[in-house]
């Protein structure tokens, strides 16, 4: 999963899978879900993100646990 914020458009994109989007559906005014050719979700777009949450906390939204410990 990758999370990217685009300040020029005030948009947060959450990539759920590394697959190509073939269609999108607006779930609400500010929420768009992208689907692959099999109808599986591959990404979520949150428009006007700064109105929903503090953009300075994007890095701490999800806990990140290292997969490998340093030797």
N, CA, C and O of each residue as an XYZ file, in Angstrom:
284
protein
N       0.852     -1.167      0.000
C       0.000      0.000      0.000
C       0.901      1.234      0.000
O       1.887      1.299      0.734
N       0.548      2.199     -0.827
C       1.257      3.469     -0.880
C       0.254      4.591     -0.654
O      -0.880      4.537     -1.130
N       0.689      5.603      0.077
C      -0.152      6.773      0.319
C       0.591      7.986     -0.199
O       1.740      8.226      0.172
N      -0.067      8.754     -1.061
C       0.552      9.957     -1.621
C      -0.398     11.134     -1.478
O      -1.603     11.017     -1.702
N       0.173     12.267     -1.102
C      -0.600     13.498     -1.010
C      -0.098     14.462     -2.074
O       1.107     14.655     -2.236
N      -1.040     15.067     -2.803
C      -0.728     16.023     -3.859
C      -1.244     17.390     -3.422
O      -2.431     17.677     -3.576
N      -0.356     18.249     -2.872
C      -0.811     19.538     -2.338
C      -1.400     20.465     -3.396
O      -2.277     21.272     -3.088
N      -0.928     20.361     -4.644
C      -1.451     21.253     -5.687
C      -2.925     21.017     -5.973
O      -3.628     21.935     -6.396
N      -3.403     19.787     -5.746
C      -4.825     19.484     -5.952
C      -5.536     19.145     -4.641
O      -6.736     18.870     -4.637
N      -4.790     19.165     -3.520
C      -5.325     18.819     -2.202
C      -6.006     17.452     -2.241
O      -7.135     17.282     -1.781
N      -5.279     16.483     -2.808
C      -5.809     15.141     -3.010
C      -4.904     14.115     -2.346
O      -3.681     14.184     -2.469
N      -5.506     13.162     -1.642
C      -4.774     12.045     -1.061
C      -5.135     10.803     -1.860
O      -6.314     10.516     -2.068
N      -4.116     10.060     -2.313
C      -4.364      8.828     -3.058
C      -3.785      7.659     -2.280
O      -2.615      7.677     -1.897
N      -4.602      6.650     -2.049
C      -4.172      5.432     -1.369
C      -4.163      4.316     -2.403
O      -5.212      3.894     -2.890
N      -2.963      3.845     -2.729
C      -2.828      2.749     -3.688
C      -2.943      1.440     -2.920
O      -2.115      1.144     -2.059
N      -3.964      0.664     -3.231
C      -4.224     -0.584     -2.528
C      -3.514     -1.768     -3.162
O      -3.153     -2.722     -2.473
N      -3.313     -1.707     -4.477
C      -2.681     -2.804     -5.205
C      -1.921     -2.242     -6.392
O      -2.280     -1.196     -6.934
N      -0.882     -2.934     -6.788
C      -0.066     -2.505     -7.920
C      -0.644     -3.078     -9.218
O      -0.009     -3.872     -9.912
N      -1.868     -2.646     -9.515
C      -2.544     -3.067    -10.745
C      -3.121     -1.834    -11.423
O      -3.364     -0.816    -10.775
N      -3.336     -1.929    -12.719
C      -3.847     -0.810    -13.511
C      -5.336     -0.614    -13.253
O      -6.104     -1.575    -13.206
N      -5.725      0.631    -13.089
C      -7.137      0.973    -12.923
C      -7.813      0.991    -14.287
O      -7.302      1.585    -15.236
N      -8.963      0.339    -14.375
C      -9.701      0.357    -15.639
C     -11.022      1.107    -15.521
O     -11.650      1.434    -16.528
N     -11.445      1.380    -14.274
C     -12.665      2.161    -14.075
C     -12.629      2.804    -12.697
O     -11.873      2.392    -11.817
N     -13.459      3.817    -12.531
C     -13.553      4.528    -11.257
C     -15.011      4.772    -10.925
O     -15.856      4.906    -11.809
N     -15.288      4.828     -9.626
C     -16.653      5.110     -9.181
C     -16.611      6.138     -8.057
O     -15.897      5.964     -7.070
N     -17.383      7.209     -8.217
C     -17.499      8.215     -7.168
C     -18.444      7.678     -6.103
O     -19.639      7.510     -6.348
N     -17.907      7.413     -4.928
C     -18.694      6.867     -3.829
C     -19.440      7.985     -3.111
O     -20.565      7.799     -2.646
N     -18.799      9.146     -3.029
C     -19.417     10.341     -2.460
C     -18.785     11.547     -3.149
O     -18.014     11.393     -4.097
N     -19.111     12.747     -2.672
C     -18.592     13.952     -3.315
C     -17.070     13.995     -3.352
O     -16.501     14.490     -4.325
N     -16.401     13.494     -2.327
C     -14.950     13.606     -2.223
C     -14.220     12.270     -2.222
O     -13.022     12.228     -1.939
N     -14.910     11.187     -2.528
C     -14.312      9.856     -2.450
C     -14.520      9.100     -3.757
O     -15.650      8.894     -4.200
N     -13.406      8.692     -4.366
C     -13.448      7.960     -5.636
C     -12.667      6.665     -5.459
O     -11.553      6.677     -4.935
N     -13.245      5.548     -5.893
C     -12.573      4.254     -5.815
C     -12.235      3.807     -7.234
O     -13.081      3.839     -8.128
N     -10.980      3.389     -7.427
C     -10.518      2.869     -8.715
C     -10.554      1.348     -8.676
O     -10.217      0.734     -7.664
N     -10.970      0.741     -9.799
C     -11.086     -0.712     -9.901
C     -10.264     -1.233    -11.067
O     -10.071     -0.533    -12.061
N      -9.773     -2.481    -10.942
C      -9.078     -3.111    -12.057
C     -10.101     -3.742    -12.996
O     -11.308     -3.603    -12.796
N      -9.617     -4.427    -14.011
C     -10.522     -5.002    -15.021
C     -11.415     -6.107    -14.472
O     -12.420     -6.453    -15.092
N     -11.057     -6.672    -13.303
C     -11.892     -7.709    -12.677
C     -12.849     -7.147    -11.634
O     -13.582     -7.893    -10.984
N     -12.835     -5.803    -11.476
C     -13.727     -5.170    -10.513
C     -13.195     -5.116     -9.096
O     -13.933     -4.801     -8.163
N     -11.915     -5.424     -8.930
C     -11.286     -5.381     -7.606
C     -10.735     -3.978     -7.360
O     -10.152     -3.388     -8.270
N     -10.904     -3.426     -6.152
C     -10.397     -2.079     -5.872
C      -8.869     -2.042     -5.898
O      -8.204     -2.918     -5.345
N      -8.325     -1.009     -6.551
C      -6.876     -0.838     -6.621
C      -6.416      0.477     -6.001
O      -5.228      0.649     -5.729
N      -7.345      1.408     -5.775
C      -6.961      2.687     -5.190
C      -8.157      3.492     -4.738
O      -9.288      3.273     -5.172
N      -7.871      4.439     -3.841
C      -8.905      5.321     -3.307
C      -8.383      6.748     -3.367
O      -7.260      7.020     -2.942
N      -9.193      7.657     -3.892
C      -8.846      9.074     -3.948
C      -9.749      9.845     -3.000
O     -10.973      9.715     -3.040
N      -9.122     10.656     -2.141
C      -9.858     11.554     -1.249
C      -9.575     12.974     -1.706
O      -8.454     13.464     -1.566
N     -10.580     13.633     -2.249
C     -10.425     15.008     -2.719
C     -10.669     15.979     -1.570
O     -11.373     15.656     -0.613
N     -10.081     17.170     -1.671
C     -10.201     18.211     -0.633
C      -9.754     17.654      0.719
O     -10.413     17.862      1.738
N      -8.633     16.949      0.712
C      -8.168     16.229      1.900
C      -7.933     17.138      3.102
O      -8.217     16.742      4.232
N      -7.427     18.337      2.884
C      -7.133     19.224      4.018
C      -8.398     19.635      4.772
O      -8.314     20.090      5.913
N      -9.565     19.479      4.150
C     -10.822     19.769      4.836
C     -11.264     18.595      5.712
O     -12.109     18.750      6.593
N     -10.680     17.414      5.458
C     -11.032     16.202      6.192
C     -10.069     15.956      7.347
O     -10.482     15.536      8.428
N      -8.779     16.221      7.115
C      -7.755     15.900      8.101
C      -6.593     16.874      8.003
O      -6.469     17.617      7.029
N      -5.756     16.862      9.010
C      -4.566     17.698      9.051
C      -3.502     17.085      8.146
O      -3.047     15.969      8.399
N      -3.105     17.788      7.107
C      -2.145     17.237      6.146
C      -0.764     17.018      6.745
O       0.033     16.277      6.169
N      -0.455     17.629      7.869
C       0.862     17.426      8.477
C       0.978     16.074      9.177
O       2.074     15.683      9.581
N      -0.129     15.358      9.326
C      -0.100     14.065     10.015
C      -0.205     12.878      9.066
O      -0.417     11.754      9.520
N      -0.064     13.097      7.774
C      -0.230     12.007      6.804
C       0.717     10.850      7.096
O       0.311      9.692      6.994
N       1.972     11.130      7.457
C       2.943     10.067      7.695
C       2.582      9.210      8.898
O       3.040      8.071      8.990
N       1.783      9.716      9.816
C       1.446      8.957     11.023
C       0.045      8.361     10.987
O      -0.435      7.861     12.005
N      -0.612      8.405      9.850
C      -1.961      7.846      9.755
C      -1.970      6.341      9.983
O      -2.855      5.809     10.652
N      -0.980      5.664      9.421
C      -0.896      4.215      9.551
C       0.409      3.858     10.238
O       1.455      4.412      9.897
N       0.370      2.944     11.197
C       1.632      2.534     11.813
C       2.484      1.776     10.802
O       1.980      0.940     10.052
N       3.758      2.072     10.789
C       4.675      1.411      9.863
C       5.616      0.550     10.687
O       6.327      1.048     11.560
N       5.614     -0.747     10.402
C       6.471     -1.684     11.104
C       7.503     -2.218     10.128
O       7.134     -2.702      9.058
N       8.795     -2.145     10.466
C       9.807     -2.662      9.550
C       9.645     -4.163      9.350
O       9.330     -4.895     10.288
N       9.863     -4.608      8.125
C       9.764     -6.030      7.816
C      11.025     -6.747      8.273
O      10.958     -7.845      8.824
N      12.174     -6.124      8.043
C      13.451     -6.718      8.432
C      14.089     -5.881      9.527
O      14.063     -4.652      9.473
N      14.647     -6.534     10.497
C      15.366     -5.841     11.557
C      16.819     -5.677     11.130
O      17.379     -6.575     10.501
N      17.445     -4.536     11.465
C      18.857     -4.354     11.121
C      19.719     -5.423     11.792
O      19.437     -5.857     12.908
N      20.764     -5.832     11.095
C      21.667     -6.877     11.631
C      22.616     -6.308     12.659
O      23.440     -7.038     13.210
